[in-house]
Amino acid sequence: MSAMNRKIIQNLAETLCKQVKHFNKAESGCLIRLFHGLVGEQAERRAAHGLDRVRFRNILHNTFGMTEDVMMDRVFRVFDKDNDTYVTVKEWVEGLSVFLRGTLDEKIKFCFDVYDLNGDGFISREEMFQMLKDSLIRQPTEEDPDEGIKDVVEIALKKMDYDHDGRVSYSDFEKTVVDENLLLEAFGNCLPDMKRILLFEQRAFQEPQEH
């Protein structure tokens, strides 16, 4: 890496670590270098914008063990805050801050945003059904597996819908998860487990060798 590129990354890392809670300057620098390495593997036209959906989904699958299509697409959209279909370096570092090291409050907001498929501020029956249909393992003996999923949706609503309006607001979701942390990922796995977090951080936060 040239001295000029090193300086650019150092300056960007210094800026980002002031904006992002959970990474220091050295860690931000490592994540920026990793980002540029991943972007460099894309076609030049796409690399100019950032990480595209396909490359990002590959990272979620290969590095963090995610397998559900709906969840991977939604995590991409939550990282891609400006909705331009690319994850920029700033979105990458900010997103990983919560994804890897977020507080419970930050993770509640992250998971809610993932589960709110149409972005209207609520998780509806239809959205729950769509997500659970993708994530629940179906038994081949079931005559109508959709009925079983509908039953789970009704149980979830009974548990989470505090104001009884037939949908789950952010406030409903937050109260539920604060009471029972295990319900954070009730509608599908959208956060990595601790083992994968540690593996990723061990690789990502190695200091680059000088040549």
Disulfide bonds with the S-S distance in Angstrom:
none
